[in-house]
Amino acid sequence: MPRDPKVFLEDIRLASENILAFTRNKTRDDYCRDALLRSAVERQFEIIGEAMKLLLQSNAAIAEQIPEYRRIIAFRNILIHGYFAIDNHVVWDVITGQLPILHKHVAVLLQSL
């Protein structure tokens, strides 16, 4: 039985909220120096990407309302399969640039469903 698309959106919302909480009051240097923080953030990004992939499979019309949904899935794949080449500065830029936008967009989308 397919899962309700709201479940995937809620997974994305919660994981993005976790990342924002983990990195609150942190700097790029803090992030780069803290292996535990990086591991926690990367795991949450993996959840976001997997939930996005499953959302796309279960309800493409909803997934396609999220800007950059394919790039989100690709980012998850890089974190998992290209773990040896992760650029912490790129991850930090995603946290500070795109993640707050994704979090807000998903929250609005959840409210509209």
C-alpha positions in Angstrom: 0.0 0.0 0.0 1.5 3.4 -1.0 2.3 5.8 1.7 0.5 9.1 1.9 2.6 11.8 0.2 2.2 14.0 3.3 4.3 11.4 5.2 7.2 12.1 2.8 6.7 15.8 3.0 6.7 15.6 6.8 9.9 13.6 6.7 11.5 16.3 4.6 10.2 19.0 6.8 11.4 17.3 10.0 14.9 16.5 8.6 15.4 20.0 7.3 14.3 21.4 10.7 16.8 19.1 12.4 19.6 20.4 10.2 18.6 23.9 10.9 18.6 23.2 14.7 21.9 21.3 14.6 23.6 24.2 12.8 22.0 27.1 14.6 24.7 29.5 16.0 27.4 27.5 14.1 29.9 28.8 11.6 31.3 27.2 8.5 34.5 26.5 10.4 32.5 24.9 13.3 30.9 22.6 10.7 34.1 21.7 9.0 35.8 20.9 12.3 33.0 18.8 13.9 32.8 15.3 12.5 29.8 14.5 14.7 27.9 17.5 13.4 28.8 16.7 9.8 27.6 13.1 10.2 24.3 14.2 11.7 23.7 16.8 9.0 24.6 14.4 6.2 22.2 11.8 7.6 19.4 14.3 7.6 20.2 15.3 4.0 20.1 11.6 3.1 16.6 11.4 4.6 15.5 14.4 2.7 16.8 13.0 -0.6 15.3 9.6 0.0 11.9 11.0 1.0 12.0 13.2 -2.1 12.7 10.2 -4.3 9.9 8.2 -2.8 7.5 11.2 -3.1 8.4 11.5 -6.8 7.6 7.8 -7.2 4.4 7.9 -5.3 3.1 11.3 -6.5 5.1 13.1 -9.1 2.6 16.0 -9.3 3.4 17.0 -5.7 7.1 16.4 -5.9 7.3 18.6 -9.0 5.9 21.5 -7.0 9.2 21.5 -5.0 11.9 23.6 -6.7 15.1 21.7 -7.5 13.5 18.3 -6.5 15.8 16.4 -8.9 18.9 18.2 -7.5 17.8 17.3 -3.9 17.7 13.6 -4.9 21.1 13.9 -6.7 22.6 15.5 -3.6 21.5 12.5 -1.5 23.1 10.2 -4.0 26.4 12.2 -3.8 26.4 12.0 0.0 25.8 8.2 -0.1 27.8 7.1 -3.1 30.4 9.8 -3.3 31.0 10.1 0.4 34.8 10.2 -0.2 34.6 13.4 -2.2 32.1 15.4 -0.1 33.0 19.1 0.0 32.1 20.4 3.4 31.9 24.0 2.1 29.3 23.0 -0.5 27.2 21.2 2.1 27.5 24.4 4.3 26.4 26.5 1.4 23.3 24.3 0.9 22.5 24.5 4.6 22.7 28.3 4.7 21.3 29.0 1.2 18.8 26.5 -0.1 17.7 24.6 3.0 15.7 27.4 4.6 13.9 27.9 1.3 13.1 24.1 1.1 11.9 24.0 4.7 9.5 26.9 4.2 8.3 25.6 0.8 7.5 22.1 2.2 5.8 23.6 5.3 3.5 25.6 3.0 2.9 22.6 0.8 1.9 20.5 3.7 -0.6 23.1 4.9 -2.2 23.2 1.5 -2.8 19.4 1.3 
